[in-house]
């Protein structure tokens, strides 16, 4: 694996002082041929939250999706990395309620709200963070919804061999034009 860092592609300054830099890599293809590239473009990429929309495409494109009756904010939370503020956790709770699911069904971890003010309000109320505050709880709710649609078990929905994850991997492989066996799972 290449140990050289990718080049700085962009930066932000504040008051004339450099605040942050953002490294990256890119490749431009024309008819399948590389025209321009910069950085370690042949190294594996773990897109993480960038692909939430693709991970939930099987749910959104299912014939049963519209019958779930999800409001726009509930649909949005399924593909969002959220800050855990009240409107976010309410949207997650709405999805879980409509699906007959509970917080205990979520396989994501627990962390305080990423939104500092929401975290402070939680502490002020004497409450502990829960899975609903996890920035990926919406996506996990979506995985559970799809598992229910498929009649698949809920308990192990994150297992790479679970029907939901197999379907997600196949969907992404189809979009990329790759064999799903070549896609490595990552957290």
N, C-alpha and C positions, 0 to 999 in steps of 0.2 A: 504494500500500500504506500502511496506517495505521502511523504511526511512534510513536504513543502506546503505552506499555507496557500490557499487560493488568493488571488490578487484582490486588492481593495477595489470594489466596483463603484461604490458611492460613499458619501460621508455627509454628516450633518454638522453644521457649526451653529453656535449660539453666541451672539455678541462678538463675532469675529474670532472666537476660539473654537478649536476643533472639539466637538462633543462626542461623536461616535463615528466609527467606521464600520462598513459592512462588506465582508468578503464574500466572494461567490465565484461561480463558474457558469459558463454558458457555451452552447454550441448552436450553430445555425446550419440547418440542412436544406439543400435544394435537391429535390427529386431523390432523396435518400443519400446524397453525397454531402460530406462535410465541406462547408464553404468557409466558415469562420468559427474559431473556438478560442476560448481563453480559460485557463485554470485546469484543474485535474478532472477533465470531463469524462475520463474513462473509469474513474473511481465510483464505487457504489454510492447511491443517494438514498437517504432515508427521508422521504418527504413529510413524514409525521402528520401534523394537523392540516397541512396544505391539501391533503387528499381526502378530508372528511366528506366532501361532496361526492367524490368517486366511491368512497367506502359505503355510502348510503344510497347510491344509485339503484341497487336492487330493491330497496325499500320504496324509494320515490317512484320508481317505474312499475311497481307491482300493481296489478288490477285492483287490489284491495285497499290501496293507499288512500284514495279519496274517501272511502267509507269510514276511515278513522276519525274524521271530523276535526282535524287539528286546525287551530287558528294559525294565522300567519306567524305570530311570534313563537308558537310551538314548533312550527316547521323550521323556522330559522334557527332555533336553539339546537336542533338535531345536527346541524353542520357547523356550529359555531365553537370557537374557543372562547368561553365566556369568563367574566371576572368574578362571578359568584355574588353579584349584588341581588337585591330582592327581586327585581323583575326577571332576572335570569333563573333564580331558583324556583320562582313561581311558574315559569314556563316549563321547566323540567318536571315540576310536580304535576302540572296539567297534563303533560304527555303520559307520565306514569299512571295517573288516575284514569285517564281515558282508556288506557290499555289494561287496567286491572293489575298493575304492577306496583311494587313498593321499592323504597330506597334500598332495602336489603337485597333486592335482585341485581342491583348495579354491581358490576365487577371492577369498577374504577376505585382508586384509592380515596383517601380523605386528606384534604388540605384546606387551610383557611382561604377565604375569598382572596383572589388576586387583587381585587379592587380594595385599596387601603381603607377607604371610608366604610365600605361594607364590612370589612374585617373589624374595624373599630366599633361599628354598631353591634356586631355579633358579640364582641367582648363586653360591651356596655350592658347588653341584655343578659349576660351571664350564660350565653349559649356556646356550645362546642360546635366546631365545624363538622359537617357530615359529607357524605358522598355527593349530595346535591350541589355542594360548593365547588366540587372538582371541575376544572375548566373543560373536561371532556365528558361530563355527565350527560349532556344532550346526545352526543354520538352513541354513548353506551345505551341510552334509552332507545335510540333508533335500532341498534343491534337487537335489543330485546324485543322490540316491536316486530322486527323481521323474523326472529326465531318463533314468535307466537304465530305469525302468518304461515310459517312453514310447518308448524306443529312439531318443532324441534325442541329439545330440552333447553331450559333457560340457564341452568346451573353452570354449564361449561361453555357458554357462548363465546368466550375468548380463546378457546382451544383452537389451534390452527386447523384441526380436522373437523371442527363443528360445521354443520351445514351452512351457517351464516358466513363464516370465514372462508369456506371453500367457494361460496358464491361470490363474495367480495373479491377474492383473489382472481377468480375467473373473469369477472367484470373488468378489473384493472388490466389483466393480461390481454383481454380482447381489445381494450382501448390502446394499449401499447404495442399490440401486434406481437406479443411474446407468449411463450409456453408458460402456463401458471406455475409449473414446477421450478422455473428459473427465478421466481420471485421469493425472496427471503423475508419471513415475518420479522418484525422488530417492534419494540415497545417505544 
